[in-house]
Amino acid sequence: MKSSAESTTNGIDDSFAKNFDSAAGTASADLRLALAALRTEARRLHLLADSVAEAVTGPDGLFTPGSDAFADIAARTVPRWHFAMLNDRERNDALVVALERRIPPGAYVLDIGTGTGLLAMAAIRAGAGRVVTCEENPLIAEIARQVIAEHDMSDVITVVNKRSTELQVGRELDRRVDVVVSEIVDCGLIGEGLLPTMRHTREHLLEPGGIMLPERARLYGQLLQSEIGINLNRVDKAAGFDVSVMNVAATRGHFPLRLWTWPHEVLSEPTELLAFDLVNGPTEPGSRSLSLPSTADGVAHALAAWFELDLGAGVVLRNSPENVGSHWMQALIPFDEPLPVKAGSRLDIELSWTDYRLTATPAKEGWSR
């Protein structure tokens, strides 16, 4: 028998479907795709609501961390990359060493993006007096509270179930903090919101002259020929049929690719694409013109990119292609159209970034001597 909550969500879904079918009948192709995207999101929320309904209306003891209902919610809400990240020893060691070298004794620390509480605990072990750590995901926040409690640090670490941009001095924070620790980077550096987070933190949460970790970030890249790589996020024909409508669902801007696992040709030397001073420099969206010298003849499909995080005190963390042990992949920044390049020529590119996305647009004239 279905629960009343489940029946309600199914009823809502049926109603949405009827309204969708009615609207889609006379809509343009683009509008039908937009409506279908909304219906997909509504369906996802309804399935999650069904899991919650099963949890709260089932027999006592049904909803536990070992139950199917719990596993379903955890799989939907906790990204799987958390496990690879926590098992990345190079990443962990670099961050711990940086904390040990940079945290002043007794410092008041803000850790942005709690996860399991690893960095908050490492900060205390490095000499911090107190840590406030924030995590927007309620399940992950509770996991962190329990991990921290198991290590007898609950009296000096406070887990706040909010985004850092929701924190206020005088409410969640007693005062501005002395140190900010934040490792919220994706394969292309900015995809998890590093730039807007640092802007807000500098203006509202960090003491003037306070310590920020990381303090600088750079993005490197090179021209890449890899039709297979591009086709991980783009399609034209399959079995003789034009299925290119599928491209409306492609990731916009950069997407992850573990470069060494896919056939490719490198068409230029690595070069610095972007550099951010996270402590004092501009972190707003923008663009810059690049002129990349080609080292080989070929067809340029994209920029392959990777980051370098300067954690201070001589500690650097990177996800460059040769670092095959990193849990981070590299970022592929695709061009709208492939462009032929010649060895010794230069390809002019406009690299743009929002708060979350990288895009690259070659000049219309393509390569030039």
URNOR-V105455 format. One record per helix or strand of 2 or more residues. SS is the DSSP state (alpha for helix, beta for strand). FROM is the first residue (numbers start at 1). TO is the last residue. Records with the same first field share a line. If there is no record, write none. Layout:
BEGIN
SS = FROM-TO ; FROM-TO
END
This chain:
BEGIN
alpha = 4-24 ; 29-57 ; 68-77 ; 81-86 ; 89-102 ; 118-125 ; 138-150 ; 164-166 ; 194-204 ; 227-230 ; 244-249 ; 259-261
beta = 108-112 ; 130-134 ; 157-160 ; 177-182 ; 206-213 ; 216-225 ; 237-238 ; 241-242 ; 255-257 ; 265-266 ; 271-277 ; 286-294 ; 298-312 ; 315-318 ; 330-341 ; 346-353 ; 358-368
END
